[in-house]
């Protein structure tokens, strides 16, 4: 997240990412690989209904526990966590199929066009969209690499209260609460509220976080079946940011506790407020309409440096300290129609949507007149403060508006064949202003205004063949656009968007009475119009849009209940993601992308005792491996990061129906597990966490 905001401050916000609202109960019906057939004989329909009910039950079981920040995403093929695994209850950032996930989704919609930290206490479960499933409504949100969709906890007809207290290594203390109750006798009005408070230490000196979150939600179902829900959330935090380490081999040998920053300048106070209103109406069993309005406000005050890096000798250098104030506001309104109908022997499952999205971003920087003193690596002395007396300043604002229409038709040709045709048209309008009178950021005095309006069409198509109920083959092709947000070109015009082209083939087979499944997919993605720094502007403020990146690979998934009470999950990813074209920095061409290991393997197993003297005991074990990573882009010969290896174990015991004790241990072999996103990060050492859950 920090890298994203730094880019937004150096540059200026460009075109905004159009968003899509996912109607949760229809997600499986609308994806190319969705199971079952919508029509047919009565016997076939009964089978599909039973299968869907079984799937829903399994999802409820899977969602019984909140997502674990240390393991989230590591059990998904094609997904790599390019950040240290930390017991923080905040979701990490992901790299999918070699490309950073550029947008965070909440119930299918985003709060802008960038990645966002997520407090997992409000989250029921996380869905990862890749390939065909990432192409929601003809638009690959965040590109064809993929996106993480955080499905938030919603009211149910149960009455319960759940509290979890956690104590873990490195001074981690966390408390979460979840209260749910119907508010009337017929249970048409439901209420749920989740909340958390946590204090997080770190094995890195000075780095720490204190945060809280509260999220109430009301849901009402009318006599005619109409549903209305209103959700609010407030999140606030105070923290000292962890900078990582400059990307140089010497930092692989410094103590893991070393803090390569200036704590006095890096206190942050982020907060956000979110309000979502949703209305659903069913005309009949086949047709329904949904409207969603979302308002999101985010603000932060934080510090950074204009020239952070390594002097090549013995010190970390900072350049001029900067104190930044940023704020953004996002408003989104969507209207979507879903329906089913037949034309002769063809069965259609269609939807049509309209969206209006309005995004505003503003920032103000105070740039200290003098550079901060270098920090000696071997004898660090941290300055107690930073003076902004007589500071230079710069500011900027940007606004982007998206008006979009999207649609899709999922056609059943017969009981074996299905085709998908969809698309989305986005009309993006943007206006931005930069005022840097001293040239503190741009390298020269700048006062500029730019605007632009462009339209884009994003198609998608696929075909699915099911020789029997347990077997699927599919092929998919599509193009997508990713607006080059935060990119400024010297002409002042709006930059062209990144555009992805993807081909994919896949196979899925279920066995052991559908308790186990095996999947394999082959993908090839080319990303054009990648923004890179303009070599004619040394400040890095301006960019040119000429680069190309390419990723191709294979994903393998095997999982399910292999024996009674024993569930396993095994995934493997083989990929090569690289810079395939760079006219301005030729040395980058052919370099592997950061956060894109060529091989990733993960395995986990969980066993639950449901009878006998050990009833209520759950045991788990996991192993994760990622091959060597490049540390810099362009790649530096001989400078790679060692393979990651993480061994984990878990133990849980239900003392009774209301009380449960859990122990989790991560990185049992205490591996260093370095990652790099342009800065180096030492992975978290061995950690142990104990949680006590009480449910009333």
C-alpha positions in Angstrom: 0.0 0.0 0.0 2.9 2.4 0.8 4.4 2.0 -2.6 1.0 2.8 -4.2 0.6 6.0 -2.3 4.2 7.1 -3.0 3.5 6.7 -6.7 0.3 8.7 -6.4 2.2 11.5 -4.7 5.1 11.6 -7.1 2.8 11.4 -10.1 -0.8 12.3 -10.5 -3.9 10.2 -10.5 -5.0 9.2 -14.0 -8.0 7.2 -15.2 -9.9 5.3 -12.6 -10.5 1.6 -12.3 -14.1 0.8 -13.2 -15.6 -1.7 -10.8 -18.1 -4.5 -10.8 -20.6 -5.5 -8.1 -20.8 -9.2 -7.6 -24.2 -10.7 -6.6 -22.9 -13.4 -4.3 -25.6 -16.1 -4.7 -25.1 -16.1 -8.5 -21.3 -16.2 -8.6 -21.1 -19.9 -9.4 -23.8 -19.7 -12.0 -22.0 -17.0 -13.9 -18.5 -18.3 -14.1 -17.3 -20.3 -17.0 -16.4 -23.3 -14.8 -19.7 -23.2 -12.8 -21.1 -26.5 -12.0 -24.4 -28.0 -13.2 -26.9 -27.2 -15.9 -29.8 -24.7 -15.4 -32.5 -26.7 -17.1 -33.2 -30.3 -18.3 -35.0 -33.2 -17.0 -36.6 -33.3 -13.6 -34.1 -35.9 -12.5 -31.1 -33.9 -13.7 -32.5 -30.8 -11.9 -32.8 -32.7 -8.7 -29.1 -33.8 -8.9 -28.0 -30.2 -9.5 -30.0 -28.9 -6.6 -28.5 -31.5 -4.3 -25.0 -30.7 -5.5 -25.5 -27.0 -5.0 -26.9 -27.7 -1.5 -23.8 -29.8 -0.7 -21.5 -27.1 -1.9 -23.3 -24.5 0.2 -22.9 -26.7 3.3 -19.2 -27.2 2.6 -18.8 -23.4 2.3 -20.5 -22.9 5.6 -18.1 -25.4 7.2 -15.1 -23.7 5.5 -16.2 -20.3 6.7 -16.5 -21.3 10.4 -13.0 -19.8 11.1 -11.9 -16.3 10.1 -9.1 -16.1 7.5 -5.6 -16.4 8.9 -3.3 -13.6 7.8 -0.2 -15.8 7.9 -1.5 -18.4 5.6 -4.0 -16.5 3.4 -3.4 -17.0 -0.3 -0.6 -19.5 0.2 -2.9 -22.5 -0.4 -4.0 -21.1 -3.8 -2.2 -22.0 -7.0 -1.0 -19.0 -9.0 -1.0 -16.8 -5.9 2.2 -15.6 -4.2 2.4 -13.4 -1.1 5.2 -10.9 -1.8 5.4 -9.7 1.8 6.5 -11.2 5.1 3.9 -13.6 6.7 2.9 -11.7 9.8 0.4 -12.5 12.6 -1.3 -9.1 12.2 -4.9 -9.9 11.3 -4.4 -7.6 8.2 -4.5 -9.2 4.8 -1.2 -9.3 2.9 -0.8 -8.1 -0.7 -0.8 -10.7 -3.5 1.0 -11.4 -6.7 -1.2 -13.4 -9.1 0.2 -15.3 -12.1 3.3 -13.0 -11.9 1.5 -9.7 -11.7 0.7 -7.7 -8.5 -3.0 -7.7 -7.7 -3.9 -4.0 -8.5 -7.3 -3.8 -6.8 -8.9 -5.0 -3.6 -12.5 -6.2 -3.9 -15.2 -6.2 -1.2 -18.2 -8.4 -1.9 -17.2 -8.0 -5.6 -16.7 -4.2 -5.6 -13.6 -2.0 -5.0 -13.1 1.2 -3.1 -11.0 2.8 -5.9 -8.4 1.4 -8.1 -5.6 0.3 -5.8 -4.8 -2.4 -3.3 -6.0 -1.8 0.3 -5.2 -3.2 3.7 -8.1 -5.3 5.0 -8.9 -6.0 8.7 -9.8 -9.7 8.5 -12.0 -9.5 11.6 -14.8 -8.3 9.3 -14.2 -10.9 6.7 -16.1 -14.2 6.3 -13.9 -15.7 3.7 -11.7 -14.7 0.7 -12.3 -15.7 -2.9 -9.4 -15.5 -5.4 -10.4 -14.6 -9.0 -8.0 -15.7 -11.7 -8.3 -16.4 -15.4 -12.0 -16.9 -16.4 -13.3 -16.2 -12.9 -11.3 -12.9 -12.8 -13.1 -11.7 -16.0 -16.2 -10.7 -14.1 -18.7 -8.9 -16.5 -16.1 -8.7 -19.3 -13.6 -6.8 -17.1 -10.5 -8.3 -15.5 -10.4 -6.3 -12.3 -6.7 -5.7 -11.7 -5.8 -7.4 -14.9 -5.9 -11.1 -15.8 -3.4 -11.8 -13.1 -6.3 -11.9 -10.7 -7.9 -10.2 -7.7 -8.8 -11.1 -4.1 -12.4 -10.6 -3.1 -13.1 -10.2 0.6 -16.6 -11.5 1.4 -17.7 -9.7 4.5 -19.7 -11.1 7.4 -23.5 -10.5 6.9 -26.4 -11.0 9.3 -28.0 -14.4 9.7 -31.1 -15.7 11.4 -29.1 -17.1 14.3 -28.6 -15.5 17.7 -25.0 -15.6 18.9 -22.1 -13.7 20.3 -18.6 -14.7 19.7 -15.4 -13.3 21.2 -11.8 -14.3 20.4 -8.8 -13.3 22.4 -5.3 -13.9 20.9 -1.8 -13.6 22.3 1.2 -14.2 20.1 4.9 -13.7 19.6 6.3 -10.2 19.3 3.8 -8.5 21.6 0.8 -9.3 19.5 -2.5 -8.8 21.5 -5.8 -9.0 19.7 -9.5 -9.0 20.6 -12.3 -9.6 18.1 -16.1 -9.6 18.7 -19.0 -10.8 16.5 -22.6 -10.2 17.6 -25.6 -11.4 15.5 -29.3 -11.3 16.4 -32.7 -11.0 14.7 -34.5 -7.8 15.9 -38.1 -9.0 15.5 -40.1 -12.3 16.0 -40.4 -13.2 12.3 -36.7 -12.6 11.8 -37.2 -10.2 8.9 -35.0 -7.6 10.4 -31.5 -8.9 11.2 -28.5 -7.2 12.9 -24.8 -8.1 13.0 -21.8 -6.2 14.3 -18.1 -7.1 14.1 -15.3 -5.3 15.7 -11.6 -5.7 16.7 -8.9 -4.0 18.7 -5.3 -5.0 18.5 -1.8 -4.0 19.4 0.9 -5.4 17.2 4.6 -5.5 17.9 7.3 -6.7 15.5 10.7 -8.4 15.5 11.9 -5.2 13.7 12.8 -2.4 16.1 10.3 0.5 16.4 7.7 -1.1 14.0 4.4 -1.3 15.8 0.6 -0.8 15.2 -2.5 -0.1 17.2 -5.8 -0.3 15.4 -9.5 -0.8 15.9 -12.4 -1.6 13.6 -16.2 -1.6 14.1 -18.7 -2.6 11.4 -22.5 -2.8 12.1 -25.0 -4.1 9.5 -28.8 -4.2 9.2 -30.7 -6.5 6.8 -34.4 -6.4 6.1 -36.6 -8.8 4.1 -40.1 -7.6 3.2 -43.1 -9.8 2.8 -42.8 -9.8 -1.0 -39.2 -11.0 -0.8 -37.5 -7.6 -1.4 -34.2 -7.3 0.6 -32.6 -4.2 1.8 -29.2 -4.0 3.7 -27.2 -1.1 5.2 -23.6 -1.6 6.3 -21.2 0.8 7.9 -17.6 0.5 8.9 -15.0 2.6 10.7 -11.4 1.7 11.0 -8.6 3.7 12.6 -4.9 3.0 13.4 -1.7 4.5 14.6 1.5 2.9 13.5 5.2 3.2 12.7 5.8 2.0 9.2 8.2 -0.7 8.4 10.4 0.5 5.5 12.1 -2.7 4.6 15.8 -2.5 3.5 17.5 -1.1 0.4 17.9 -3.7 -2.3 21.6 -4.5 -1.9 23.3 -7.8 -0.9 24.9 -6.2 2.2 21.5 -6.0 3.9 21.0 -9.7 3.7 23.5 -9.9 6.6 22.3 -7.2 8.9 20.5 -8.2 12.1 16.8 -9.0 11.4 15.9 -6.3 14.0 17.5 -3.5 12.1 15.2 -0.6 11.2 16.3 1.2 8.0 14.3 4.3 8.5 13.7 7.3 10.7 10.9 6.5 13.2 10.3 10.1 14.2 9.1 10.8 10.6 7.2 7.6 10.0 4.2 7.7 12.4 1.0 7.2 10.5 -2.6 7.8 11.4 -4.8 6.3 8.7 -8.6 5.9 9.0 -11.5 5.1 6.8 -15.3 5.2 6.8 -17.5 3.1 4.5 -21.2 3.1 4.0 -23.0 0.6 1.7 -26.7 0.4 0.8 -28.1 -2.5 -1.2 -31.6 -3.3 -2.5 -32.8 -6.5 -4.3 -36.1 -7.3 -5.9 -37.2 -10.5 -7.6 -39.8 -10.1 -10.4 -40.2 -13.9 -10.5 -38.2 -17.0 -10.1 -36.1 -16.2 -13.2 -35.6 -12.4 -13.1 -34.4 -10.1 -10.4 -32.8 -6.7 -10.1 -30.2 -5.3 -7.6 -29.1 -1.8 -6.8 -26.0 -0.9 -4.8 -24.7 2.4 -3.6 -21.3 2.7 -1.8 -19.5 5.7 -0.3 -16.0 5.3 0.9 -13.7 7.9 2.6 -10.0 7.5 3.5 -7.5 9.8 5.0 -3.9 9.5 6.3 -1.0 11.5 7.6 2.4 9.9 7.1 6.1 10.4 6.4 8.5 9.3 3.7 11.8 10.4 2.0 12.7 11.7 -1.4 16.0 9.7 -1.7 15.8 6.6 0.5 18.5 4.1 -0.4 22.1 2.8 0.2 25.3 4.9 -0.2 27.3 1.8 -1.2 29.5 2.0 1.8 28.0 1.8 5.3 24.9 4.0 5.5 21.2 4.2 4.6 20.5 7.6 3.1 17.1 9.3 3.1 17.2 12.5 1.1 14.7 15.1 2.3 12.0 14.0 4.8 8.4 14.6 3.6 5.3 14.9 5.7 2.2 14.0 3.6 -1.5 14.4 4.1 -3.7 12.5 1.7 -7.4 11.9 1.3 -9.6 10.1 -1.2 -13.3 9.7 -1.7 -15.1 7.1 -3.8 -18.8 7.0 -4.7 -20.3 4.1 -6.7 -23.8 3.4 -7.8 -24.8 0.2 -9.7 -28.0 -1.3 -11.2 -27.9 -4.9 -12.4 -30.5 -7.1 -14.0 -30.2 -10.9 -13.9 -32.4 -13.4 -15.7 -32.9 -16.8 -17.3 -34.8 -17.7 -20.5 -34.9 -20.2 -23.3 -34.7 -19.7 -27.1 -35.6 -23.0 -28.7 -33.1 -25.6 -27.4 -30.8 -23.0 -25.9 -30.9 -22.0 -22.3 -29.5 -18.5 -21.4 -28.3 -17.1 -18.1 -27.8 -13.4 -18.7 -27.1 -10.2 -16.8 -26.9 -6.5 -17.8 -25.5 -3.8 -15.6 -25.0 0.0 -15.4 -22.5 1.7 -13.2 -21.6 5.3 -12.3 -18.4 5.8 -10.3 -16.8 9.0 -9.0 -13.4 9.2 -7.4 -11.6 12.1 -5.9 -8.0 12.2 -4.6 -6.1 15.0 -3.0 -2.7 15.4 -1.3 -0.5 18.0 0.3 3.3 17.5 1.0 5.7 19.4 3.2 9.2 18.7 2.1 12.0 19.5 4.6 14.6 21.9 3.4 17.5 19.8 4.5 18.3 16.1 3.9 18.2 13.8 6.9 21.5 12.6 8.3 22.5 9.1 7.0 22.0 6.1 9.2 25.1 4.0 9.9 24.2 0.3 9.4 26.7 -0.9 12.0 26.1 1.8 14.7 22.7 3.2 14.0 21.7 6.5 15.8 18.1 7.5 15.2 17.3 11.3 15.2 14.6 12.1 17.8 12.8 14.5 15.4 12.5 16.2 12.0 12.2 19.9 11.4 9.8 21.2 8.8 10.5 24.9 9.5 10.4 26.8 6.2 9.5 23.6 4.4 8.9 23.5 0.6 5.4 22.3 -0.3 3.5 20.8 -3.2 -0.1 19.6 -3.6 -2.4 18.1 -6.2 -5.9 17.0 -6.8 -7.5 14.5 -9.2 -11.0 13.4 -10.1 -12.0 10.5 -12.3 -15.5 9.5 -13.4 -16.5 6.2 -14.9 -19.8 5.5 -16.7 -20.1 1.9 -17.7 -22.4 -0.8 -19.1 -21.6 -4.5 -18.9 -23.3 -7.7 -19.9 -22.9 -11.4 -20.3 -24.7 -14.4 -21.7 -23.9 -17.9 -20.5 -25.5 -20.3 -23.0 -26.2 -24.0 -22.5 -26.1 -25.6 -25.9 -27.0 -29.0 -24.5 -26.1 -31.1 -21.4 -22.4 -31.2 -22.4 -21.6 -27.9 -24.0 -21.7 -24.3 -22.6 -20.4 -21.1 -24.1 -19.9 -17.7 -22.6 -20.0 -14.3 -24.4 -19.6 -11.0 -22.5 -18.2 -7.5 -22.6 -18.0 -4.2 -20.8 -17.8 -0.7 -22.1 -16.2 2.0 -19.9 -16.3 5.7 -20.6 -13.6 7.2 -18.3 -13.3 10.9 -17.8 -10.4 12.4 -15.7 -9.2 15.8 -14.6 -6.0 16.4 -12.6 -3.9 19.3 -11.3 -0.4 19.4 -9.9 1.1 22.4 -8.2 4.8 22.1 -7.2 6.1 25.7 -7.2 9.6 24.8 -5.8 10.1 21.7 -7.9 10.5 19.7 -4.7 9.0 16.5 -6.4 9.1 17.1 -10.1 12.7 18.4 -10.3 11.5 21.8 -11.8 8.7 24.2 -10.9 5.4 22.8 -12.1 1.9 24.0 -12.3 -0.2 21.9 -14.6 -3.8 20.9 -15.4 -4.8 18.0 -17.7 -7.9 16.2 -18.6 -9.2 13.5 -20.9 -12.1 11.3 -21.8 -11.7 7.9 -23.4 -13.9 4.9 -24.0 -12.8 1.3 -23.9 -14.4 -2.1 -24.7 -13.3 -5.3 -22.9 -14.6 -8.6 -24.4 -14.5 -12.0 -22.9 -15.4 -15.5 -24.3 -15.1 -19.1 -23.3 -16.3 -22.6 -24.0 -16.9 -25.5 -21.5 -17.2 -29.2 -22.3 -18.6 -31.6 -19.7 -18.4 -35.3 -20.9 -19.9 -36.3 -17.6 -21.0 -34.7 -14.3 -17.5 -35.1 -12.8 -15.3 -33.9 -15.6 -14.9 -30.4 -17.2 -12.7 -29.1 -20.0 -12.6 -25.4 -20.8 -10.9 -22.8 -23.0 -11.0 -19.0 -22.6 -9.8 -15.9 -24.4 -10.1 -12.3 -23.4 -8.8 -8.8 -23.4 -8.9 -6.4 -20.5 -7.8 -2.9 -19.7 -6.2 -1.5 -16.6 -6.2 2.3 -16.5 -2.7 3.6 -15.9 -3.6 5.3 -12.6 -1.1 7.5 -11.0 0.9 7.9 -14.2 1.7 11.3 -15.7 3.2 11.8 -19.2 5.0 14.9 -20.1 2.5 16.0 -22.7 -0.1 16.4 -20.1 -2.5 14.1 -21.9 -4.2 11.1 -20.3 -1.9 8.0 -20.6 -3.2 5.0 -22.5 -4.3 2.1 -20.3 -2.5 -1.2 -19.8 -4.1 -3.9 -21.8 -3.9 -7.6 -21.1 -4.5 -10.5 -23.6 -5.0 -13.9 -22.1 -5.4 -17.5 -23.4 -6.2 -20.3 -21.0 -6.9 -24.0 -21.1 -8.1 -26.0 -18.2 -9.3 -29.4 -16.9 -11.2 -30.4 -13.7 -12.0 -33.9 -12.5 -14.0 -34.9 -9.3 -13.7 -38.3 -7.8 -14.3 -40.2 -4.5 -18.0 -39.4 -4.8 -17.0 -35.7 -5.4 -15.2 -35.5 -2.1 -11.9 -34.9 -4.0 -11.1 -32.8 -7.0 -8.1 -32.3 -9.4 -7.6 -29.2 -11.5 -4.9 -28.1 -14.0 -4.8 -24.9 -16.0 -2.4 -23.5 -18.6 -2.3 -19.7 -19.1 -0.5 -17.2 -21.2 -0.8 -13.4 -20.5 0.7 -10.5 -22.3 0.4 -7.0 -20.7 1.0 -4.1 -23.0 1.4 -0.3 -22.3 3.2 -0.7 -19.1 4.3 2.6 -17.6 8.0 3.1 -16.9 10.0 6.2 -15.8 10.8 8.7 -18.5 14.6 8.6 -18.9 14.5 12.3 -20.0 13.2 13.3 -16.6 15.6 12.3 -13.8 13.2 13.2 -11.0 11.0 10.2 -11.9 7.9 12.4 -11.9 7.0 11.7 -15.6 6.5 8.3 -17.2 6.3 6.9 -20.7 3.9 4.1 -21.6 5.8 1.7 -23.8 6.7 -1.4 -21.8 5.4 -5.0 -22.2 5.3 -7.8 -19.7 4.6 -11.5 -20.3 3.6 -14.4 -18.0 2.9 -18.0 -18.8 2.6 -21.1 -16.7 0.8 -24.1 -15.3 -1.4 -24.3 -12.1 -2.2 -27.6 -10.4 -4.7 -28.1 -7.6 -5.6 -31.3 -5.7 -7.8 -31.2 -2.6 -10.7 -32.6 -0.6 -11.5 -35.2 2.0 -9.2 -38.1 1.1 -10.3 -40.1 4.2 -13.1 -39.6 6.7 -12.2 -36.5 8.7 -8.9 -36.0 6.9 -8.8 -33.1 4.5 -5.8 -32.2 2.3 -5.0 -29.4 -0.1 -2.0 -29.5 -2.5 -1.2 -26.8 -5.1 1.7 -26.2 -7.4 2.5 -23.3 -9.7 5.1 -23.2 -12.5 5.4 -19.8 -14.2 7.8 -17.4 -15.9 6.9 -13.7 -15.7 9.3 -11.3 -17.3 9.8 -7.9 -19.0 9.3 -8.7 -22.6 9.7 -5.2 -24.0 11.3 -2.0 -22.7 12.3 0.6 -25.3 13.6 3.1 -22.7 15.5 0.9 -20.3 16.9 -1.9 -22.4 18.6 -3.5 -19.4 15.2 -4.5 -18.1 14.2 -6.5 -21.1 14.3 -10.2 -20.2 14.4 -9.6 -16.5 12.1 -11.7 -14.2 9.4 -9.6 -12.5 9.6 -9.1 -8.8 7.5 -11.3 -6.6 7.2 -14.0 -9.3 9.0 -17.2 -8.3 9.1 -19.8 -11.0 8.0 -22.6 -8.8 5.7 -22.6 -5.8 4.4 -25.7 -3.9 2.1 -25.8 -0.9 0.6 -28.7 1.0 -1.7 -28.7 4.1 -3.6 -31.5 5.9 -6.2 -31.3 8.7 -7.7 -34.1 10.8 -10.7 -33.7 13.1 -11.6 -36.3 15.8 -15.4 -36.5 15.9 -15.8 -39.5 18.3 -14.1 -41.2 21.2 -12.0 -39.7 24.0 -10.3 -37.2 21.5 -13.6 -35.8 20.2 -13.2 -32.1 19.6 -9.5 -32.3 18.8 -8.2 -30.8 15.5 -4.7 -31.2 14.2 -3.2 -29.5 11.2 0.1 -29.2 9.4 1.3 -27.3 6.4 4.4 -26.8 4.2 5.1 -24.0 1.7 8.0 -23.6 -0.8 8.8 -20.9 -3.2 11.9 -21.0 -5.5 14.6 -18.3 -5.7 13.5 -14.7 -6.4 15.1 -11.9 -8.1 15.9 -9.0 -5.8 16.0 -6.1 -8.2 14.4 -4.9 -11.5 16.3 -4.9 -13.8 17.7 -8.2 -12.4 21.2 -7.9 -10.9 23.5 -10.8 -11.8 24.2 -13.0 -8.8 21.8 -11.1 -6.5 18.9 -13.5 -5.8 16.9 -14.3 -2.7 17.1 -17.9 -1.3 14.1 -20.1 -1.7 11.3 -19.7 0.9 10.3 -22.6 3.1 7.7 -22.5 5.8 6.6 -25.3 8.0 3.5 -24.7 10.1 1.4 -26.6 12.6 -1.9 -26.1 14.4 -3.8 -27.6 17.2 -7.4 -26.8 18.4 -9.6 -28.3 21.0 -13.2 -27.7 21.7 -13.6 -27.8 25.5 -17.4 -27.7 25.1 -20.0 -26.2 22.8 -19.0 -22.7 23.8 -15.3 -22.7 24.4 -12.4 -23.5 22.0 -8.7 -23.2 22.4 -6.3 -22.9 19.4 -2.6 -22.9 19.0 -0.8 -22.0 15.8 2.9 -22.1 15.0 4.4 -20.7 11.8 7.9 -21.0 10.3 8.9 -23.7 12.7 12.4 -24.0 11.1 13.0 -20.3 11.4 13.9 -19.6 7.8 14.8 -16.1 6.7 12.3 -16.1 3.8 13.3 -12.9 2.1 10.9 -11.0 -0.3 11.5 -8.0 -2.5 9.2 -5.4 -4.1 12.1 -3.0 -4.8 12.9 -3.1 -1.1 14.0 -6.2 0.9 11.9 -7.7 3.7 13.1 -10.3 6.2 10.4 -12.9 6.8 8.9 -13.3 10.2 10.8 -15.7 12.4 9.2 -18.6 14.3 5.9 -17.4 15.8 3.4 -19.0 18.1 -0.1 -17.7 18.7 -2.7 -18.9 21.2 -6.4 -18.0 20.8 -9.4 -18.6 23.1 -12.8 -18.4 21.5 -16.1 -18.1 23.4 -19.4 -18.3 21.7 -22.7 -17.7 23.4 
